[in-house]
């Protein structure tokens, strides 16, 4: 027993090492492949069994319907024949001829394939066809006989007799079809009982595979990214005391963690070197050091992310590439955008990159829509005026709700004034807190409003004579932030 346990442990260790050697794209394919196959097989089995059963039931119903049609047709023809004999009017004649045509159609529609209907029903159908040929000849002979002829009545009753035989044969054929249908039905019933059994089995396999997939993604993708996020927050606060992350495997996430570790130590080394070099000028050193920290971190991370984007393209890790590219664009905008104003369209793209990264974190909990009038896209607005508002909507509004929420960004012109609105369906702000924020904005107390919204409010009033920022909110119903100012005419 111990040897078996050791052997199993070695096999698991071997597969684990092999798993770590795969790229992120290969891992996702290996995880999703079995789940997709299980679901596909379940659907295929269900449709195959159901289709086979429905084909059988269709044959049963079709045979019953055709035999019933012939029985009804021959009975109707018999009645129309009797009415025509009693009253030879034009109306009764037309009705009789129509009934004859329907009988011929119903007779030709009766199944007459020995291999499909079997010996008994084939024999009965043959008898009907043979008797019907005789019936047609007797009718032709009867209608050619003069009513004053002595043979007229005998031939009439002969036709009545043949009609009775045909009706009897039709009833027998219908009964045989019903009996055969009942036998086929009882043969098909067990087949339909297999449908839920197969569905349950394949569903169980799919659930098991998805569960394993979830565990694997949690361990190999989500957990490392969360650790990386925590470490980046610590470094953003100039705290390099955290333990180095130890990635497993050779996929893109592991490469990202290793590059992050290199960046961390490089940045820490730069800072240490600068502290030692400028220790004499402590006062000036503090200012320069803080400025250098604020510049080195984004620059180095930006260059590192560009390197990882190239590696992700080689590895064909599309999702990773998109996330890192979006983050790189945010860093590039932050580093290179020194102007005080930017086109609205450029600010919208920055917001889209930011929301994309948040959606990768929070998934479907974050939804958004952008409805900007085309005439407003080229207008200049204060730089970094939208992203802080969107960030507040996500952090302080939508994240507090388990079901998430939606952000709506709109812009329009009203006369010469540009209006920009950012609305969310988050948790909202209480009346007391809303009043406090409005008073703090008017008094310039950013410690009570937050740096982002206070900075935007101050810049609007500084840059534009009629610049204004409006804040509306209600607890549980969301928040709306609107800014407006008169657009300066060019030239």
Secondary structure, DSSP 8 states (H G I E B T S, - for coil): -HHHHHHHHHHHHHHHHHHHTS-HHHHHHHHHHHHHHHHHHHHHHHHHHHHHHHHHHHHHHHHHHHHHHHHHHHHHHHHHHHHHHH---HHHHHHHHHHHHHHHHHHHHS---HHHHHHHHHHHHHHHHHHHHHHHHHHHHHHTS-TTSTHHHHHHHHHHHHHHHHHHHHHHHHHHHHHHHHHHHHHHHHHHHHHHHHHHHHHHHHHHHHHHHHHHHIIIIIHHHHHHHHHHHHHHTT---S------SSSHHHHHHHHHHHHHHHHHHHHHHHHHHTSSSHHHHHHHHHHHHHHHHHHHHHHHHHHHHHHHHHHT-HHHHHHHHHHHHHHHHHHH--SSEEEHHHHHHHHHHHHHHHHHHHGGGEEEEEEE-GGGTTSEEETTSSHHHHHHHIIIIITTSTT-EEEEEEEEEETTEEEEEEEE-SS---HHHHHHHHHHHHHT-HHHH-HHHHHHHHHHHHH-TT-EEEEEEETTTEEEEEEEEE-----
